[in-house]
């Protein structure tokens, strides 16, 4: 005769259901936040950008073209550090970006 502890199986099933529900809620929240960001970025008159540590533009809102006069495609090819003529200023910007990526907002 073989006995199976069904209480353990039932607890695992409940835990899986709870984790599935939590994961679904996280996906819904992420989708809502993505939609909100997209709405704000597409309707803002301000230029909203995402820039990597090397100064490469990863995202620029549609208003960026209106503000800078450059087409979106051209902007995405640009490195913003190349647009800073003074080497001292360039180093300060690089340091500021690195600090902001680490969560330290000092310039």
N, C-alpha and C positions, 0 to 999 in steps of 0.2 A: 504494500500500500504506500502511495506517495501523497504527502500533504504539501500544499502550497499556501504560503502566507499571503492571502489576498489583501490584507490591510496595507502591507508595504506597497503592493502594486497600485492600490487605490490612491495612496498618498502621492506616489510618483505621478500618476495620471492627473491628479489635482494640481500638483506643482507645474506640470507641463502646460496645463490649461491656463494657469495664472501667468506663466511666462509668455505664452502665446498672446494672451490678452494685453500684457504690458508691452510686448513688442509691437503689436498692432496699434496701440495708443501712441507709442513713440513715432511710428511711421506717419500716423495721422498728424501729429504735432509738427513733424518735420515738413510734411507737405504743406501745412498751413503757413509755416514760417517761410518756406520757399515762395509760396504764392504772395505773401505779404512783401517780401524783399523784391520780387519781380514787379509788383504793383508800384512800390515806392521808387525803385530804380527807373522804371519806364515813364513815370509821371513827374519826376523831380526836375526842377530847372537847374539844380546843382549837379555837378559832375561827381558821380560815385565810381570809385575805382577799387580794384583789388590788384595789388602790386606784390611780386615776389621779392625775396631778399636781394636779388641781383638787379632790381629796378625794372624788370620785365612786366609789362602790363598783362594781367591775366583776365581782367574784366574791366570794361568801361561802359557806363550807362549811355543811352542814346544822346543825352544832352552834351556829352563830351565832344562830339563832332561840332555841335553848334557853338560851344564855348571856345574850342581851340581852332576851329576852321579846318582841321584835318579829317579826312574820311575815316570811318570806323576801322576799315581794313588797314589803313596806314598806321593808325594809332596802335593797333595790336602788334605791329611789327617793331614799334619803338621801344627803346630802353630809356626810361626816364632819367637814369643817371647820366646818360650821354647828353641830355639837354641842360645839365648843370655845368656851366663853363669853368667855374672856379674849383680847383682841386681840393681846397680846404673845405668848401661848402659840400662838395661831393662826399668827402669822408665823413662829415658830420651827419649827412643824410643817411649814409650807409649804416653808421652807428645807431642812429635813431630807429631805422627800420629793424635792425637786429634786436634792439632792446624792446621794441613794440611787439615783435614776434615772440619774445620771451615773456611777455606780459608786463614789462617794465616800461612805463610811458614817459621816460625822461628823454630830453633832447639835448 
